[in-house]
Amino acid sequence: MANPKFSDEFKMNAIKLANNRGDRSLKDVAKELNISKSSLDAWLRNHREQLNQLSSDSRQWSAQEKLLAIAESHTLTGEELSQWCRMKGIFEHQLK
């Protein structure tokens, strides 16, 4: 049986859900999405690597990447926003 091919949109939604999972484990999030935990781990790892490359100089972010960062973080405040920024490897002032 072939592995299912997931759209980029599905992967980004899975990453957002995993990053905002609260006290739930990644295993629980993967189960909810009906995917393997190893797939979710790989998507998160790849996403972090891409963001780390971008965060080295935020001026090099494309407009689409900047918009995605704003869309992901616009509802976050306080500690949630700080945690999100740490995960993305950026400072809050860079986001603003």
Secondary structure, 3 states (H helix, E strand, C coil): CCCCCCCHHHHHHHHHHHHCCCCCCHHHHHHHHCCCHHHHHHHHHHHHHHHHHHHCCHHHCCHHHHHHHHHHHCCCCHHHHHHHHHHHCCCHHHHC
